[in-house]
């Protein structure tokens, strides 16, 4: 699959996973690696997830600017924290708004 299609599919999978998270029940990077790898039936590195999260938040070229939040609450996980999307932000509405 071409790289640009693969990253777009990863973005959708990541956003869908993060929409299920909250400030107290967040999704860790390891969770994202496993979720994306399972959905795509391929190996995904933490580095790929890092780059995807950065692109979803800040990349001027794709203009998604997802409101991805990071929580340091660690009561139920040994990891230092995790990610979630706060509010009713919608990926497809954002694409439509930015690309009209």
Secondary structure, DSSP 4 states (H G I P E B T S, - for coil): --HHHHHHHHHHHHHHHHHT--SSS-B-HHHHHHHHHHHHTS---HHHHHHHHHHHHH-TTTT----EEEE---TT-SSS-EEEE-TT--HHHHHHHHH-
